[in-house]
């Protein structure tokens, strides 16, 4: 890989960062439930992907401190969006699972955000749309590195 800190590569990295951040901010405004913070929505999304997790596992996946995750899980539980269940192997721990209410809310949120993106994509020409479709797996990979 070339040195990405100089010249055209550095400009491309800067442009990508800026564009991803702006688009992310716009997508965050396409919320179904305004009472949930972006972090709370992210935790629900993580639970949607992994099915269930301990608060410690969620803290690691979300890059927050365990005490912060404990507070987030308590808030989500008070809103009826997650359940705490005994850990099957370690009685000292709890396992967090999302409720059907959370699943429905996440599905509606995804639908709304996908519709927003689809509207933006309508403004692209065929060549731009083809490039964006080709870039999607690369962006997905970057998001998980």
Residue, then its C-alpha position, 0 to 999 in steps of 0.5 A: x500500500x502506498x503512503x496515504x499521507x501525501x498527495x492525491x491519496x491523502x486528498x482521497x482519504x480526506x474526501x472519503x472521511x468527510x463524505x462518510x461523516x456527512x452522510x452518517x450525520x444525515x442518516x442519523x437524522x432519519x430516526x424512528x424513535x427520537x427518544x433513543x440516542x445514537x448509542x442506544x440505537x447502535x446497541x440495539x443494532x449490535x444485538x440484532x446482529x449477534x442475537x444476545x450478549x453480556x453487557x461486557x461483550x456489548x461494551x467491547x463491541x460498542x467501544x464503551x466502558x462497562x459501566x456506561x454499557x450497564x447504564x445503556x442496558x438499564x435504559x433500554x430495559x426500562x423502555x421495554x427494548x431489551x430483556x436481561x436473562x440469567x447467563x446459562x453458564x455463569x450465574x454472576x452474569x446476565x445476557x441481554x436480548x432485544x425484544x420484539x418491540x426493538x426488532x420492529x423499531x429497528x426494522x422501521x428505522x432501516x426501512x426509513x434510512x434505506x428509503x432516504x438513501x434510495x432518494x439520494x441515489x436517484x440523483x446519481x447517473x448510471x455510472x455513479x450508481x454503478x461505482x457506488x454499488x461496486x464500492x459498497x462491499x469495500x466500505x462494508x469491509x472498512x466499517x468492520x476492520 
